[in-house]
Structure formats: structure tokens, C-alpha cells
Amino acid sequence: MLQKAGVPHAVYPVEIDETPRPFESAEALVLRLSQEKADAAALRVARDSGGAESTPILAADTVVVAMSDGQPSLLGKPPHAGAARQMITLLSGATHRVVSGYHLRMPQKSDGSVPRVQRAVSTDVDVRLLLPEEVEGYLRSEEWRGKAGGYALQGLFSCFVTAIRGSYENVVGLPLAAVLEDLRSTNLLPAGWPDWKPQ
């Protein structure tokens, strides 16, 4: 999404423990995880460059919130097909909420402080009632792997979505409009942005 928006960047994958804490809300979870990802990436960049933490870092995390027995249930990335089946079945015929949080970590200041910007954005998604064979067909596609809630809105699962209220990009995993707003306010957009050329 950043590439299509014309924002130059590099990708630094990091591994962190994404286990929710007891009674942690969706918003608190994604903000905490996005900060932990940003801090881990900053350490990696500093180590690779052999210098101080002088690179701005943007990290994000997404979770799906579905109702289960009248209680909100946080759905992360399913570890196997059985978990994905449970998640997709829970989303079938219901409205769920997708919460993405991002953390923008600025270059370290001379006094050692690190300015930060963070935000959580929510989008409601309506899914029609799925037939058992539709659930199984989707699972066979393996599109669910590595996806919060076990689905990718930008992929095959769009066949089952009847309405979206809020940011589409947020459901994909990054609330792009909000991110660009914060990049602009912190002077991190390229000079002259947007300078888009005909496709």
C-alpha cells in the first residue's frame, strides 16, 4: 500500500510474541504489538547500520473482533486449518470489527528521547451466511494462512462480504489514510508528495 501511495520504504520483518494479555482490549493489543514491532525493527536497523537509531519506523498489527456467546473474541492468525474453520464459522452471517493499530517511531533525538505517534482504527465488516461447502472451499484455498481472523478481504473472501463501514485498507492491514496524515504531520512524506505519474 505504501508503495502504491508513492512512499519509499524498506521492509524489516521481526518476530514478537503476539499473545494477548488477560482482559486486554483489541485497541490496547494492536497498539502494544505495533510498538513492540517498531522497537524490534529499530534495534535491527541500528544493528545493521552500525549506528544510532536514526531511521523512522512504521509498524502495524491487526486483530479481528467477533462475538462469541455474547462476548467479544479476539481473532489473530489461525495456526492451522481447524482454527481457521472455527474463525470463518464465527464470522459467517454476522458483523465483526477489524482493529488495526500502527506505531510511528521517529529518529532518536540528541537527548536520547524517541518521539512516537500511534493510532488504532476500527472498521465494521458484514459477512453473509456461508454454506458449509463455501467454508471448506475457502479453507482449501489456503488464503487464510497468516491472516488475522483467517481471511483476506482483498482476496477470495471478498465473495462473502456484503458491506464495509470504515476504511477498506484498515481491514487489509494498514489504515492508509490515517498513516499518510501522520506521515505528513511529522514531515516524513517525500518532498512534493503526491507526485503521481499516469499509470
Backbone bond lengths (Angstrom), bond angles and torsions (degrees), N, CA, C in turn:
res aa  C-N    CA-C-N  psi(-1)  N-CA   C-N-CA  omega(-1)  CA-C   N-CA-C  phi
1 M - - - 1.464 - - 1.525 111.30 -
2 L 1.341 116.58 -41.75 1.466 119.30 178.63 1.528 111.03 -64.58
3 Q 1.312 116.15 -37.83 1.465 119.75 178.87 1.529 110.76 -63.21
4 K 1.337 116.41 -45.06 1.461 120.13 178.86 1.522 111.41 -65.14
5 A 1.318 116.87 -30.18 1.458 120.92 179.65 1.529 111.75 -79.20
6 G 1.326 116.89 -7.77 1.458 119.88 179.16 1.514 114.00 82.77
7 V 1.350 116.17 29.91 1.463 120.81 178.90 1.530 108.37 -108.86
8 P 1.326 118.45 110.10 1.470 120.23 -179.18 1.523 110.85 -65.73
9 H 1.327 116.10 141.92 1.460 120.67 -178.46 1.523 109.68 -163.94
10 A 1.309 115.48 165.14 1.458 123.11 171.15 1.519 107.18 -122.17
11 V 1.335 116.92 156.24 1.463 121.60 -177.41 1.527 109.48 -109.18
12 Y 1.328 115.96 130.13 1.464 122.82 178.44 1.530 108.80 -125.99
13 P 1.331 117.81 89.81 1.476 119.79 179.77 1.528 110.63 -64.05
14 V 1.321 116.32 139.68 1.466 121.81 176.65 1.528 108.26 -134.37
15 E 1.313 115.04 155.12 1.460 121.61 177.62 1.516 109.14 -112.18
16 I 1.337 116.27 124.51 1.462 120.83 175.14 1.529 108.53 -134.99
17 D 1.312 116.42 164.01 1.461 121.89 175.38 1.529 108.15 -78.19
18 E 1.330 116.90 117.19 1.459 121.02 -176.33 1.531 112.52 -99.84
19 T 1.326 117.61 17.77 1.459 121.58 -178.97 1.529 110.67 -68.53
20 P 1.337 118.17 126.52 1.476 119.68 177.06 1.529 111.09 -65.40
21 R 1.314 115.59 148.00 1.455 120.82 174.45 1.528 109.22 -83.09
22 P 1.332 117.86 158.07 1.467 119.62 178.90 1.525 111.67 -56.04
23 F 1.331 115.61 131.22 1.469 123.64 177.19 1.534 113.42 63.74
24 E 1.317 118.29 16.60 1.459 121.65 179.24 1.525 109.83 -76.09
25 S 1.318 117.52 129.28 1.466 120.97 179.37 1.524 109.52 -73.87
26 A 1.326 115.27 164.09 1.465 120.11 178.55 1.523 110.64 -60.09
27 E 1.333 116.51 -44.40 1.468 120.53 -179.55 1.527 111.02 -62.55
28 A 1.330 117.08 -45.62 1.465 120.43 -179.95 1.526 110.47 -63.73
29 L 1.317 117.04 -38.59 1.468 121.25 -179.28 1.523 111.79 -63.14
30 V 1.342 116.63 -51.59 1.471 118.38 -175.48 1.528 111.39 -69.05
31 L 1.335 117.63 -31.97 1.467 119.50 177.14 1.525 110.72 -69.64
32 R 1.325 116.41 -40.39 1.469 119.55 178.44 1.530 111.18 -65.61
33 L 1.335 116.61 -46.72 1.460 119.79 -177.46 1.524 112.08 -67.16
34 S 1.333 116.79 -38.33 1.461 118.63 179.13 1.533 110.52 -66.33
35 Q 1.332 117.42 -35.69 1.471 119.36 176.47 1.523 110.62 -67.86
36 E 1.328 116.95 -42.01 1.464 119.58 179.32 1.529 110.72 -63.50
37 K 1.333 116.86 -38.15 1.465 120.14 176.89 1.523 110.99 -65.32
38 A 1.340 116.62 -43.12 1.464 120.71 179.99 1.521 111.00 -62.63
39 D 1.334 116.43 -43.05 1.462 119.81 -179.27 1.526 110.97 -66.88
40 A 1.344 116.81 -39.86 1.469 120.00 178.30 1.526 110.70 -65.59
41 A 1.321 117.23 -40.24 1.465 120.63 178.56 1.525 111.09 -66.80
42 A 1.330 116.99 -38.45 1.468 120.39 179.19 1.527 110.72 -62.20
43 L 1.333 116.52 -40.68 1.461 120.00 177.84 1.521 110.84 -64.39
44 R 1.322 116.19 -39.81 1.465 120.23 179.62 1.528 111.33 -66.27
45 V 1.325 116.17 -43.24 1.467 120.02 178.82 1.524 110.38 -62.86
46 A 1.335 116.66 -44.48 1.469 120.59 179.76 1.519 110.79 -62.88
47 R 1.336 116.69 -40.48 1.468 120.35 179.49 1.528 110.98 -66.38
48 D 1.341 115.99 -43.90 1.469 120.23 -178.21 1.527 112.00 -67.14
49 S 1.342 116.24 -34.35 1.465 119.60 -177.44 1.525 112.12 -89.38
50 G 1.339 115.69 -14.78 1.458 120.00 179.34 1.512 113.51 71.80
51 G 1.325 116.59 18.48 1.464 119.29 -178.04 1.511 112.34 -131.21
52 A 1.304 115.08 -163.48 1.460 121.24 178.93 1.524 109.82 -74.77
53 E 1.300 115.26 167.91 1.469 121.02 179.34 1.524 108.37 -77.09
54 S 1.342 116.14 86.19 1.464 120.51 -172.82 1.519 113.07 -111.80
55 T 1.327 117.35 8.30 1.464 121.52 -177.20 1.521 110.42 -109.11
56 P 1.335 118.95 131.45 1.472 118.92 173.82 1.524 109.73 -67.43
57 I 1.320 116.07 141.25 1.466 122.30 -176.84 1.522 108.76 -124.48
58 L 1.333 116.12 132.24 1.465 121.82 173.72 1.520 107.88 -117.26
59 A 1.312 116.42 125.09 1.467 121.44 177.60 1.520 109.03 -130.81
60 A 1.332 115.94 152.81 1.468 119.91 -177.33 1.519 110.61 -144.20
61 D 1.312 114.84 159.45 1.463 121.35 175.50 1.523 108.12 -148.60
62 T 1.333 115.85 148.04 1.469 121.27 -176.97 1.520 110.11 -131.86
63 V 1.325 115.33 141.21 1.461 120.86 174.91 1.521 108.39 -137.48
64 V 1.321 115.47 149.85 1.463 121.91 177.30 1.523 108.19 -104.67
65 V 1.328 116.20 134.64 1.467 121.46 179.16 1.521 108.31 -113.57
66 A 1.331 115.63 114.79 1.465 121.84 179.22 1.520 109.00 -120.22
67 M 1.310 115.82 154.47 1.464 119.94 178.08 1.522 109.67 -88.53
68 S 1.323 115.57 131.70 1.461 122.44 178.52 1.524 108.05 -134.10
69 D 1.321 116.10 114.57 1.470 121.34 -177.67 1.526 111.38 54.45
70 G 1.334 114.98 39.73 1.450 120.64 176.31 1.514 114.71 79.44
71 Q 1.321 117.58 3.22 1.454 121.55 -179.23 1.526 109.98 -120.36
72 P 1.346 117.80 143.54 1.472 119.26 177.45 1.520 110.62 -67.99
73 S 1.312 115.24 137.07 1.453 121.96 179.25 1.527 108.58 -123.50
74 L 1.333 117.09 127.50 1.455 121.75 -179.67 1.525 109.29 -86.51
75 L 1.328 115.57 122.94 1.457 120.63 -178.78 1.529 109.28 -110.60
76 G 1.312 115.18 114.55 1.463 120.56 175.82 1.518 110.07 -93.76
77 K 1.314 117.22 -142.52 1.462 122.25 179.71 1.520 109.19 -88.57
78 P 1.328 118.30 123.95 1.464 119.72 -178.47 1.528 111.13 -67.13
79 P 1.338 117.49 133.37 1.467 120.03 -178.71 1.527 113.88 -77.87
80 H 1.345 116.57 -17.37 1.465 119.99 -178.81 1.527 109.00 -157.72
81 A 1.329 116.15 173.42 1.468 121.45 -175.33 1.523 112.24 -62.19
82 G 1.338 117.14 -34.54 1.465 119.95 179.71 1.521 111.39 -63.23
83 A 1.312 116.15 -42.63 1.469 120.09 177.72 1.519 110.50 -66.81
84 A 1.337 116.95 -39.19 1.465 120.34 178.08 1.524 110.36 -63.34
85 R 1.324 117.93 -39.52 1.468 121.70 178.12 1.528 110.55 -61.47
86 Q 1.328 116.80 -43.38 1.468 120.91 178.50 1.522 110.82 -61.57
87 M 1.330 116.51 -43.17 1.464 120.36 -178.58 1.522 111.39 -65.80
88 I 1.329 117.10 -48.00 1.466 121.03 -178.54 1.528 110.17 -62.69
89 T 1.326 116.91 -39.42 1.464 120.89 177.93 1.518 110.96 -63.82
90 L 1.336 116.72 -36.73 1.461 121.42 178.79 1.531 111.01 -67.95
91 L 1.328 117.03 -34.27 1.465 121.23 -179.60 1.522 112.46 -78.19
92 S 1.326 117.35 -23.64 1.463 122.48 -175.69 1.530 112.41 -59.98
93 G 1.325 116.12 127.29 1.455 121.54 175.84 1.515 114.41 70.26
94 A 1.321 116.94 24.41 1.468 120.06 -175.29 1.528 110.58 -144.03
95 T 1.329 113.95 169.35 1.466 121.51 172.91 1.518 108.28 -102.00
96 H 1.320 116.73 131.65 1.451 120.30 174.63 1.527 109.50 -124.96
97 R 1.302 114.94 168.29 1.463 121.58 -177.55 1.525 109.01 -116.53
98 V 1.313 115.87 133.98 1.467 121.49 175.70 1.526 107.36 -107.92
99 V 1.327 116.06 125.32 1.460 121.45 -179.54 1.523 108.27 -117.98
100 S 1.325 116.07 120.75 1.457 121.53 174.58 1.520 108.44 -115.22
101 G 1.308 115.16 135.69 1.456 120.72 174.88 1.512 109.04 -119.05
102 Y 1.311 116.16 145.05 1.457 118.40 174.45 1.515 109.84 -133.66
103 H 1.329 114.06 156.50 1.465 121.04 -177.25 1.515 107.62 -132.92
104 L 1.308 116.06 122.83 1.457 122.59 177.95 1.524 107.82 -107.06
105 R 1.318 114.71 111.63 1.464 121.67 -178.33 1.526 108.07 -102.38
106 M 1.325 116.36 119.53 1.457 121.85 -177.44 1.527 111.01 -81.98
107 P 1.328 116.78 164.69 1.465 119.67 174.06 1.527 110.84 -58.30
108 Q 1.325 114.09 145.42 1.461 120.29 -179.35 1.526 110.56 -65.09
109 K 1.342 116.35 135.98 1.464 121.11 178.24 1.527 110.85 -80.86
110 S 1.324 115.31 167.85 1.468 120.53 -178.16 1.528 112.09 -62.24
111 D 1.344 116.48 -26.39 1.466 119.37 179.06 1.526 112.62 -85.96
112 G 1.340 116.61 3.77 1.462 121.16 177.96 1.511 114.86 91.53
113 S 1.339 117.61 -8.45 1.454 120.27 179.65 1.530 110.92 -76.35
114 V 1.331 115.48 155.17 1.466 121.74 -178.71 1.527 108.41 -125.54
115 P 1.339 118.21 104.53 1.473 119.58 176.33 1.526 110.40 -64.71
116 R 1.325 115.95 145.27 1.462 120.78 -176.57 1.525 110.22 -140.01
117 V 1.337 115.31 149.08 1.456 122.74 172.04 1.523 106.68 -131.59
118 Q 1.323 117.48 132.54 1.456 119.57 177.38 1.516 110.04 -141.63
119 R 1.330 114.58 153.46 1.465 119.59 -178.15 1.530 109.64 -156.72
120 A 1.317 116.55 147.00 1.465 122.38 172.83 1.525 107.94 -117.20
121 V 1.321 116.62 136.61 1.464 123.00 -177.98 1.529 108.49 -127.40
122 S 1.346 116.15 138.04 1.464 121.40 -178.52 1.521 111.71 -117.01
123 T 1.321 116.01 145.03 1.465 123.22 176.50 1.520 108.48 -137.35
124 D 1.343 116.97 135.08 1.459 121.64 176.14 1.528 110.10 -93.12
125 V 1.331 116.46 137.05 1.461 122.21 -178.18 1.522 108.97 -128.55
126 D 1.349 116.61 127.16 1.465 122.46 176.43 1.524 109.42 -98.45
127 V 1.319 116.38 130.36 1.468 122.16 178.89 1.519 108.35 -119.68
128 R 1.331 116.63 131.13 1.466 119.71 178.71 1.522 109.95 -70.88
129 L 1.323 115.87 164.27 1.459 120.94 178.10 1.522 109.27 -66.15
130 L 1.315 116.29 125.19 1.455 121.21 -176.80 1.524 111.48 -96.07
131 L 1.312 115.73 139.67 1.461 121.28 173.24 1.528 109.03 -75.33
132 P 1.333 117.00 151.43 1.479 119.15 -179.93 1.526 112.88 -54.16
133 E 1.336 116.56 -39.35 1.466 118.71 -179.08 1.535 111.65 -69.03
134 E 1.343 116.68 -26.18 1.461 119.69 176.85 1.528 110.65 -71.64
135 V 1.332 115.91 -40.32 1.455 120.53 176.78 1.528 109.64 -60.86
136 E 1.335 115.99 -47.87 1.466 119.71 -178.25 1.525 111.29 -65.60
137 G 1.329 117.21 -38.43 1.456 120.46 177.71 1.519 111.54 -62.50
138 Y 1.325 115.87 -40.65 1.463 118.98 179.05 1.526 110.76 -66.80
139 L 1.315 116.61 -40.90 1.462 119.22 178.81 1.524 111.19 -61.97
140 R 1.328 117.48 -37.85 1.467 120.46 179.45 1.532 111.77 -64.11
141 S 1.321 116.74 -26.43 1.473 119.47 179.94 1.526 111.73 -68.16
142 E 1.338 116.25 -22.56 1.471 123.99 -177.65 1.530 112.98 62.39
143 E 1.319 116.20 15.73 1.464 120.18 176.45 1.526 111.53 -65.22
144 W 1.317 116.21 -22.01 1.461 122.04 -175.93 1.528 112.95 -69.92
145 R 1.315 117.01 -18.42 1.471 119.91 -174.45 1.535 111.50 -62.89
146 G 1.330 115.56 129.09 1.459 120.93 177.62 1.510 114.79 74.00
147 K 1.356 117.88 13.51 1.462 121.53 -176.98 1.531 110.24 -111.97
148 A 1.320 116.83 132.10 1.462 120.70 175.14 1.524 109.57 -60.54
149 G 1.319 116.69 132.17 1.458 121.07 -178.16 1.514 113.46 77.24
150 G 1.327 117.39 -2.61 1.461 121.05 176.67 1.515 114.80 80.18
151 Y 1.339 117.98 20.60 1.467 118.21 179.49 1.516 111.71 -150.33
152 A 1.336 114.60 161.28 1.464 122.02 176.20 1.520 108.26 -122.25
153 L 1.322 116.87 112.85 1.464 121.11 -178.95 1.519 111.51 -63.03
154 Q 1.336 117.30 -32.66 1.453 121.58 -178.07 1.532 112.19 -78.63
155 G 1.322 116.10 1.25 1.459 120.59 -177.56 1.511 112.54 -117.57
156 L 1.328 115.20 -140.72 1.467 122.01 -175.03 1.528 112.98 -64.87
157 F 1.326 117.44 -29.67 1.464 120.21 -175.63 1.523 112.21 -64.42
158 S 1.332 117.12 -17.59 1.473 120.03 178.25 1.530 111.26 -59.55
159 C 1.336 117.72 -21.13 1.473 121.72 176.77 1.527 112.30 -60.60
160 F 1.318 116.73 -22.61 1.464 121.50 -173.13 1.530 113.66 -106.63
161 V 1.335 117.52 -5.52 1.467 121.28 -175.38 1.527 109.79 -92.20
162 T 1.331 116.40 125.51 1.468 121.17 -177.25 1.522 113.26 -99.03
163 A 1.328 118.14 -22.11 1.463 120.15 -179.60 1.522 110.55 -162.14
164 I 1.333 114.61 150.21 1.457 122.04 175.22 1.517 107.71 -133.73
165 R 1.326 116.77 130.53 1.459 121.15 176.94 1.527 108.10 -119.45
166 G 1.332 114.04 105.26 1.448 119.98 -175.98 1.519 110.53 124.27
167 S 1.308 115.70 -160.85 1.461 122.17 -174.49 1.527 111.58 -76.06
168 Y 1.338 116.12 123.19 1.462 121.72 174.53 1.530 109.70 -64.06
169 E 1.342 117.02 -45.64 1.463 121.32 -178.74 1.523 111.83 -60.89
170 N 1.322 116.17 -29.42 1.459 120.30 177.11 1.516 111.00 -61.18
171 V 1.335 116.70 -39.55 1.463 121.15 180.00 1.530 109.91 -69.68
172 V 1.319 116.34 -34.67 1.463 120.84 177.79 1.535 110.29 -67.82
173 G 1.345 117.16 -27.73 1.448 119.61 173.80 1.511 117.06 137.57
174 L 1.352 117.71 -4.92 1.459 119.61 177.91 1.521 109.39 -149.73
175 P 1.338 118.66 116.03 1.467 120.94 179.25 1.530 110.11 -71.81
176 L 1.329 115.46 84.56 1.461 122.17 -166.53 1.523 113.35 -58.06
177 A 1.322 118.16 -44.82 1.466 120.47 -177.58 1.529 110.96 -60.49
178 A 1.324 116.99 -42.76 1.469 120.57 179.03 1.522 110.84 -66.99
179 V 1.330 116.62 -41.17 1.467 120.42 179.27 1.525 110.62 -61.34
180 L 1.341 116.60 -46.38 1.464 119.80 -179.93 1.525 111.58 -63.21
181 E 1.314 116.37 -35.71 1.467 120.44 177.19 1.524 110.37 -61.29
182 D 1.337 116.16 -43.21 1.467 119.52 -179.65 1.525 111.68 -74.05
183 L 1.326 117.99 -34.36 1.463 120.00 175.08 1.528 110.79 -62.87
184 R 1.341 116.04 -38.26 1.463 119.18 178.20 1.533 110.63 -67.55
185 S 1.323 117.07 -45.02 1.469 120.50 -176.31 1.523 112.16 -66.12
186 T 1.337 116.91 -21.67 1.460 120.53 179.85 1.538 111.83 -104.28
187 N 1.343 115.71 11.70 1.468 122.02 177.74 1.525 113.36 59.38
188 L 1.327 116.68 37.32 1.463 120.82 -179.79 1.529 113.19 -105.98
189 L 1.334 117.50 -1.47 1.463 119.33 174.57 1.530 109.41 -78.40
190 P 1.339 116.86 150.37 1.474 119.02 178.19 1.527 111.02 -59.89
191 A 1.318 115.69 150.83 1.462 120.49 177.62 1.521 109.85 -58.73
192 G 1.328 116.41 133.71 1.458 121.14 179.34 1.513 114.67 78.98
193 W 1.355 117.77 8.12 1.469 119.60 179.80 1.528 109.67 -66.39
194 P 1.353 119.80 138.10 1.467 126.14 -2.57 1.535 111.65 -90.94
195 D 1.307 114.53 135.37 1.454 121.22 178.65 1.524 108.53 -118.74
196 W 1.345 115.29 61.43 1.456 120.22 -173.28 1.522 112.39 -80.52
197 K 1.303 115.55 142.95 1.462 122.56 178.56 1.540 109.12 -103.39
198 P 1.340 117.26 159.76 1.476 119.25 176.52 1.526 110.68 -58.23
199 Q 1.308 116.03 141.64 1.476 120.60 179.79 1.506 111.65 -75.05
